[in-house]
Amino acid sequence: MRVAAIQHDIVWEDRDANYGRLAPMIAAAASAGARLVALTEMFATGFSMDASRIAEPRDGPSSRFLREQARVNDVYVCGSIAECVPGVDRPYNTFVLAGPDGVVLRYDKIHPFTYSGEHEHYSAGSARVTVAVEGVALSPFVCYDLRFADELWDLAARTDLYVVVANWPESRRLHWQVLLRARAIENQAYVLGVNRVGTGGRLTYAGDSCVIDPLGEVLAFAAGGETLVLADVDPEIVRATRERFPFLADRRTGEDRPVS
């Protein structure tokens, strides 16, 4: 399956402007043969802490934008959105995956970025998710989740591809690059990391979007600027890698890990 990471700038807290920018980029990715197209974290607004202003209901305008782009382009499209849930005090930073058949999958970011105060404005999710997309087992994560290896470890046996959508600042770009590669190597799976470029909320973003294979080789990479990153992922290569190097069998996960 061909996957695409759309490395894009974001017009701060302006949904309509961002929809207008992103629609032709999604169409270009589909024309290049991508079946899965990944946008960034909070692709419609930027990583804003003004949750009361930008948060949407489930199936709000940004979710509908993803569903419409998936339908029109006959692809799967994903990215994260600030979404409200009835009965929950603060919204979630939610990864939304829309399919061409209208099906929508959601994953709520488990680890709000406390360093920036995200935990004061957004709720933490509690459930990890894996979904099959045209024969590829995909597990989604959002930005800061990448620092918590155990979250990805516990899904490794049933994951071919991790998709990490982010607004990861330029000042810590080395961490982004190293952690993406480490997660691919240690889980023997593909990793797609998509990060924004430009400036927003007084931060600068360098991009560094990429696709990495199960042995840690970088298949496609983009530094700065808006661009499209394309690569092919193959579950058979994941299976063959794990069969050749059966490292996952030696890992203790979840409740099997000792607690100090």
C-alpha positions as CSV (number, residue, x, y, z in Angstrom):
1,M,0.0,0.0,0.0
2,R,1.3,3.4,-0.9
3,V,1.1,6.0,2.0
4,A,1.5,9.7,1.9
5,A,2.5,12.2,4.6
6,I,1.4,15.8,3.7
7,Q,3.9,18.1,5.3
8,H,2.0,21.4,5.5
9,D,1.9,24.8,7.1
10,I,-1.2,25.7,9.1
11,V,-3.1,29.0,9.2
12,W,-3.5,29.7,12.9
13,E,-7.1,28.9,14.1
14,D,-8.6,29.3,10.6
15,R,-10.3,26.1,9.6
16,D,-11.6,27.3,6.2
17,A,-8.2,28.6,5.1
18,N,-6.6,25.3,6.0
19,Y,-9.3,23.2,4.3
20,G,-8.6,25.3,1.2
21,R,-4.9,24.7,1.4
22,L,-5.1,21.0,2.1
23,A,-7.8,19.8,-0.4
24,P,-5.5,20.1,-3.5
25,M,-2.6,18.5,-1.5
26,I,-4.8,15.5,-0.7
27,A,-5.9,15.3,-4.3
28,A,-2.2,15.3,-5.4
29,A,-1.4,12.5,-3.0
30,A,-4.3,10.4,-4.3
31,S,-3.1,11.1,-7.9
32,A,0.3,9.8,-6.9
33,G,-1.2,6.5,-5.9
34,A,-1.5,6.9,-2.2
35,R,-4.2,4.9,-0.5
36,L,-3.6,6.4,3.0
37,V,-3.0,10.2,3.3
38,A,-1.9,11.6,6.7
39,L,-2.3,15.2,7.7
40,T,-0.7,16.7,10.8
41,E,-1.9,17.1,14.4
42,M,-4.6,19.7,14.7
43,F,-4.4,20.2,11.0
44,A,-7.3,22.6,10.9
45,T,-6.2,25.0,13.6
46,G,-2.7,24.5,14.7
47,F,-1.7,23.3,18.2
48,S,-3.8,25.9,20.1
49,M,-4.5,25.8,23.8
50,D,-7.7,27.9,23.2
51,A,-9.8,24.7,23.4
52,S,-13.0,26.5,24.1
53,R,-12.6,28.4,20.8
54,I,-11.4,25.6,18.5
55,A,-13.0,22.4,19.8
56,E,-15.6,20.8,17.7
57,P,-18.3,18.2,18.4
58,R,-17.7,14.7,17.1
59,D,-18.5,14.8,13.4
60,G,-17.9,18.5,13.4
61,P,-16.6,20.5,10.4
62,S,-13.0,19.1,10.4
63,S,-14.2,15.5,10.7
64,R,-16.7,16.2,7.8
65,F,-13.8,17.6,5.8
66,L,-11.8,14.4,6.2
67,R,-14.8,12.3,5.3
68,E,-15.5,14.4,2.2
69,Q,-11.9,14.3,1.1
70,A,-11.8,10.5,1.6
71,R,-15.0,10.1,-0.5
72,V,-14.0,12.5,-3.3
73,N,-10.5,11.1,-3.7
74,D,-11.3,7.5,-2.9
75,V,-8.6,7.3,-0.2
76,Y,-8.2,7.0,3.5
77,V,-7.4,10.4,5.1
78,C,-6.3,11.1,8.7
79,G,-5.2,13.9,11.1
80,S,-6.0,15.1,14.5
81,I,-8.8,17.4,15.6
82,A,-9.8,19.0,18.9
83,E,-13.1,17.3,19.6
84,C,-15.7,17.5,22.4
85,V,-17.5,14.6,23.9
86,P,-20.8,15.1,25.9
87,G,-20.2,14.6,29.6
88,V,-16.5,15.1,29.4
89,D,-15.2,18.5,30.8
90,R,-12.4,19.0,28.4
91,P,-12.1,18.1,24.7
92,Y,-9.8,15.4,23.4
93,N,-7.0,15.8,20.9
94,T,-8.4,13.1,18.6
95,F,-6.8,11.3,15.7
96,V,-9.6,10.8,13.1
97,L,-9.3,8.4,10.2
98,A,-11.9,8.6,7.5
99,G,-12.3,6.0,4.8
100,P,-13.8,6.3,1.3
101,D,-16.8,4.2,2.4
102,G,-17.7,6.7,5.0
103,V,-16.4,4.8,8.0
104,V,-14.6,6.9,10.6
105,L,-12.2,5.6,13.3
106,R,-11.1,7.7,16.3
107,Y,-8.2,7.5,18.8
108,D,-8.0,10.1,21.6
109,K,-4.4,11.2,22.4
110,I,-3.4,9.3,25.6
111,H,-0.6,11.7,26.6
112,P,-1.4,15.4,26.7
113,F,1.8,17.5,26.4
114,T,2.0,18.8,30.0
115,Y,5.2,20.8,29.2
116,S,3.0,23.2,27.2
117,G,-0.1,22.9,29.5
118,E,-2.1,20.7,27.1
119,H,-3.3,18.7,30.1
120,E,-5.0,21.8,31.5
121,H,-7.1,22.2,28.3
122,Y,-7.5,18.7,26.9
123,S,-8.5,15.3,28.4
124,A,-6.3,12.3,28.1
125,G,-7.5,9.3,26.2
126,S,-7.4,5.8,27.6
127,A,-7.8,3.3,24.7
128,R,-5.3,2.3,22.1
129,V,-6.6,1.5,18.6
130,T,-5.5,-0.8,15.7
131,V,-7.4,-0.9,12.5
132,A,-7.0,-2.7,9.1
133,V,-6.6,-0.4,6.1
134,E,-6.5,-2.4,2.9
135,G,-4.7,-5.3,4.5
136,V,-2.3,-3.1,6.6
137,A,-2.7,-3.1,10.4
138,L,-2.5,0.5,11.4
139,S,-2.0,1.9,14.9
140,P,-2.4,5.7,15.3
141,F,-0.7,8.0,17.8
142,V,-0.5,11.7,18.3
143,C,2.8,13.7,18.8
144,Y,3.8,13.4,22.5
145,D,2.7,9.8,22.5
146,L,5.8,9.0,20.6
147,R,7.9,9.5,23.7
148,F,6.2,6.6,25.5
149,A,7.6,3.4,24.0
150,D,5.4,1.1,26.0
151,E,2.3,2.4,24.3
152,L,3.6,1.3,20.9
153,W,5.3,-1.9,22.3
154,D,2.0,-3.3,23.5
155,L,0.5,-3.1,20.0
156,A,3.5,-4.3,18.1
157,A,2.4,-7.9,17.6
158,R,-0.7,-6.7,15.7
159,T,0.8,-3.6,14.0
160,D,2.3,-3.3,10.5
161,L,2.3,0.5,10.4
162,Y,2.3,3.2,13.2
163,V,1.1,6.6,12.1
164,V,2.2,9.5,14.2
165,V,0.7,12.9,13.5
166,A,2.4,15.9,15.1
167,N,3.1,19.5,15.7
168,W,6.7,18.8,16.9
169,P,8.7,22.0,17.4
170,E,12.0,22.7,15.6
171,S,13.9,23.1,18.9
172,R,13.4,19.4,19.6
173,R,13.6,18.1,16.0
174,L,16.5,15.7,16.9
175,H,14.2,13.9,19.4
176,W,11.5,13.6,16.7
177,Q,13.9,12.0,14.2
178,V,15.5,9.6,16.6
179,L,12.3,8.5,18.4
180,L,10.6,7.7,15.1
181,R,13.4,5.6,13.9
182,A,13.7,3.9,17.3
183,R,10.0,3.0,17.4
184,A,10.4,1.4,13.9
185,I,13.4,-0.7,14.9
186,E,12.2,-1.8,18.3
187,N,8.8,-2.8,17.0
188,Q,9.9,-4.1,13.6
189,A,7.2,-2.2,12.0
190,Y,6.8,0.7,9.5
191,V,6.5,4.2,11.0
192,L,4.9,7.2,9.2
193,G,5.6,10.4,11.0
194,V,4.0,13.6,9.7
195,N,4.9,17.0,11.2
196,R,3.9,20.6,10.2
197,V,6.1,23.3,9.0
198,G,5.9,27.1,9.5
199,T,5.1,29.0,12.7
200,G,2.2,29.0,15.0
201,G,1.6,29.8,18.7
202,R,5.0,31.4,18.9
203,L,6.7,28.2,17.8
204,T,8.6,27.2,14.7
205,Y,8.2,23.8,13.1
206,A,10.8,22.1,10.8
207,G,8.7,19.2,9.3
208,D,11.1,16.2,9.1
209,S,8.2,14.0,8.0
210,C,9.2,10.5,7.0
211,V,8.4,6.9,6.4
212,I,10.7,4.3,8.0
213,D,10.8,0.6,7.4
214,P,10.9,-2.3,10.0
215,L,14.7,-2.3,10.0
216,G,14.9,1.4,10.6
217,E,15.8,2.4,7.1
218,V,14.3,5.8,6.0
219,L,12.3,5.2,2.9
220,A,11.2,8.8,2.4
221,F,12.0,12.0,4.2
222,A,11.3,15.8,3.9
223,A,13.1,18.5,5.8
224,G,11.6,22.0,5.7
225,G,8.8,23.3,3.4
226,E,5.4,22.1,2.3
227,T,5.8,18.8,0.4
228,L,4.4,15.4,-0.1
229,V,6.2,12.3,1.3
230,L,5.4,9.0,-0.5
231,A,6.4,5.4,0.3
232,D,5.1,1.9,-0.1
233,V,4.5,-0.3,2.9
234,D,4.1,-4.1,2.8
235,P,2.9,-6.3,5.7
236,E,4.8,-9.2,4.2
237,I,8.0,-7.3,4.9
238,V,7.0,-6.8,8.5
239,R,6.2,-10.6,8.8
240,A,9.5,-11.6,7.1
241,T,11.5,-9.2,9.3
242,R,10.0,-10.6,12.5
243,E,10.5,-14.1,11.3
244,R,14.2,-13.5,10.5
245,F,14.8,-11.6,13.7
246,P,12.3,-12.9,16.3
247,F,13.1,-10.2,18.9
248,L,9.4,-9.4,19.8
249,A,9.1,-12.9,21.3
250,D,11.6,-11.9,24.0
251,R,9.6,-8.8,25.0
252,R,7.5,-8.6,28.1
253,T,4.5,-6.3,27.6
254,G,1.6,-4.9,29.7
255,E,1.0,-6.7,32.9
256,D,4.0,-9.0,32.2
257,R,6.4,-6.2,32.9
258,P,7.6,-5.9,36.5
259,V,6.5,-2.9,38.5
260,S,9.0,-1.3,40.8
